[in-house]
Amino acid sequence: MKRAGLLTTFVLLLGSVPCAATPAPALTTTRAGEASRLFEAANDLYRASDFEAAADHYRRLLDSGIVTAEVHYNLGNALYRLGKIGPAILQYEKAAVLAPGDPDIEENLTFLRTLTADRTTASQDPARFSLVDRALSVTNLDQDAMLLTGLWILCWVLIAAAIVTGRGRARRVVLWGVVIVGLPVILVAGTISYKTWRDANVQHGVVLAERVDVRSGPGDDHPSLFTVHEGLTMRVLRVQGSWAWISIDNGLNGWVPSDSFGTV
């Protein structure tokens, strides 16, 4: 990991990168110059090991609407140097959205995740969690794709066999085989479509508190189901008041305070 890494090539966008699909305003020459000077000042502070001041400068850039992968990446570096693992991961995740596939960002995320206690603790009652979530967590997208490919090939082999098989009982058996294999093909294809849609549309968050009890309902009066820790990336399914319903990669879900995590 490039723990002391710093992106110094600052490409100013034509404006902020808004959450909504609305046109971004053009930067004036004056504003672009001020932003560039602030960015270089932040980099100088980082090189001087004044990470707190550097982080403050990068935040000022973001607050002013200068939202780029470079700013988020450098802010993540400064936060890591300050020992703030959760906030650093959040900034790297935001940088990854703006610059998908960037090797430095991915390397830093991979390294920081080795420093987290991103596991669930305490015993869980499987009956408490969604049957759909538990079923979908059995396989990942890559495994689903391999399964779909295998079933699809088998289906066409059976179709070819039905074509070359003469009339009679053997042909009927093969055709029933096509039907039997076709049903899981439809099921797996639907699962892949749902998972792809979910990953693209469901908001993600990063736990910022040292540890958070995930509860069965939106409130401290509900029992704790399990615990998540600083730096864990999770899906935010719904926000209700000051609580959010979240889900983690192993399929478990529950409610956490909205101020315990930052959204990507």
N, C-alpha and C positions, 0 to 999 in steps of 0.2 A: 504494500500500500504506500502511496505517496503521501505520508503523513505530514510532511512539510511542504507538500505541493501547493502551488498557487497558480491560478490561471490569470495571466497578466494581459492577454490579448482581449480587450473589451470591445465587443461588437455591439454598438448601441442599436437597438431595434427602432422601428419607426414609432414606437410608443410602448405602453405597457402591454402585457399579454393578458387580456381580461379573461375571466372565467366564462362570461357569456360571449356568444358569437356576435359581438358588436364591433364596428370599425374602430381601430385605435387611432388616437390623434397623433399627428406628426410632431416630432420634436423640433423645437426651434433651435437655431444654431447656438444661441446663448445657453439654453437648457442642456443641450448636448455637451457643450464645453464644460459646464458646471458638473454634470454627471461624470464626465471623464476625469476631471480633476479630483472629485470625491472618491472615485474608484481607485485612482493611483495613490491617493492619500491613505486609503484603507490598506492597500497592498504594502505601502511603506511601513505602516504601523504593524502589520503582520510580520514583516521581515525584521522589525525591531523587537519582536516578541511581545508587543503590547496587544495581546489578543482580545482583551475586553474592548479596548477602543476601536480596534479593527472591526470587531463584530458590530459595534454600534454604527460605524460608518456604512457597513454593508446593509444593515437594517434601514438606515436612512435612505439609501438608494432604492430599496424595495418599497419603502413607504412613499417615495416620490413617484412611483410608477415605473421605475426602471427594473423590469422583471426579466432577467436572463439567466441561463444556466450557469454562466460564469459567476454571477453574484451569489446565487444560491450555493454553488460549489465552494467558493471561497469562504462564505459564511459558515458552511459546514466544517471546513478545515479549522476555522478560528474556534468554533464551539467545541470541536474535538480536543483542541489544545487546552481548552478551559475545563475539560473533563465532563462536558455535558453530552453524553452519548446519545440520549434520546433526541434532543433538539438537533444534534448533528445529523443523525439518520434522517430526520424529517427534512432537513435542507437538501441532503443528497437525493432523497426521493423526489423532491420538487425539481431538482436539477435534472434527474433522469426523465421526468415527464417532458421537459423542454428539449433535452438532448438524448433521446432514446438510443441505447446501444453504445454510449460513450464509454470507452474502456476504463478511463480514470475514475469516473463516477461509479461504475460497477465494481471496480477493484476496492474502492473505499467502502462501499456499502457491504461488500462481502467481508472485509476485514472487521468493520464495526459490529457486524452481527455476531462475530465470534466472541465479542466482549459482553454480549447481553445474556440475560437469563431468560430467554424467550421460550419458556415452557409453562405448562399449566401445573398447578400444585393442588393438593388435597384430592380426595376421592370424588369422582363424579358419578352421578346416576344417569346412565345412558337414556333412560326413559324421559329425562327432563329436556332433552334436546330434540330438535326437529328430525323426523324420520328422513326427510329429503336431504337435509344437511349431512346426516350420517351416511346415507347411501352414496351421495355424490363425493364424499371425502375418501371413499374406498380406493378410487383411482384418480390419477391426475390427467391433464389434457394429452400428454404424450402417450400414456398408456391407453387412453380412450381412442386416440388416432390409430395406434397399432391394432387394437381390437377391431375397430371398424374396417381397417384395410383387410385383415384376415377374414372377417365375416363376408365382406364384399366379394373377395376372390372366391370364397367357398360358394357363395350364392350364384356367381356366374358359372362356376364349374358344374353346379347342379342344373342350371338352366341349359348348359351345353349338353349335359347328359340326357336331359329330358327331350332335347331336340333329336338326338341320335338314337334314343331308345324307341323301339317299336311300340305299337299300341299294346295295351294290356296292363296287368297288375304292376309290372316293373316301372312303367311310365308314371302310374298314379303315385307309387311310392316316392319316386324322384320329385314329382311336383309337390307332394306334401313336404318333402325335405326343403324345397325352395321356400314354401310358406313359413315353415318353422324357423329357418335361418333368416328369412326376411324380417320377421318381427324384431329380433334383437338388433338388426341393422338399423331399423327405424328408431329403436330406443336409444342406441348408442349415438346415432346422428343427432337426435334431439338433445341428448345430454351434452354433446360437444357444443351445439348451438347455444344452449342455455349457459354453460360455463363461460363461453367466449363473450356472450352478451353481458353476463354478470361482471366479469373482470374488466370489461370496457366501460360499463356504466355505473357500477357501484362505487361510491366514494371510499377512499382508503384513509386511514389515520395511523399515527405513530404514538405509542404510549410515551408520555413525557414524565409521569410520576414514577417514583422508584418501584412501587408495586400498587396494583389496583385490584380490589376484589370485584369480580364479575358476579352480578346478582341475578336472581330469577325474574325480577321485575324492576321497574323504574322507581327506586327508592331505597333508602338505607334500612327500611323495615323488612325488606325481602331477604331471604337467606342467600348467603354467598355460595356460589357453585364452584368456582375455581379462581385462581389468581393469575394475572398477567403482569409482566414486568417492563421496565423502561426499555424503549427501543423496539418493542414488538410492533410489526406492521399488521394491521387488521382491516377488515372491511366494516364500514359504517353503514348499516342497513337502514336505520331510521333514527331520527332525533325527536324526542318528546320532552319538551320543556328543558330542564337542565340535565337530562339523561339521554343516553344514546344506546340503541340496540346494536351490538357488534357481533361479528363472527370471525373466528380465526381459522387457519388453514386445516386444522384437523377436524373441522366441522362443528366444534363446540360454539355456542353462542350465548349471549346474555346481555345484561345492562350495566353500563358504567357511567360515571359522571361525565358530562360533556367537557368539563375543564381538565380532565385527566389525560387528554390526548390532543394532538394537533392534526389537522386535516392536510392531506397532500394536495 
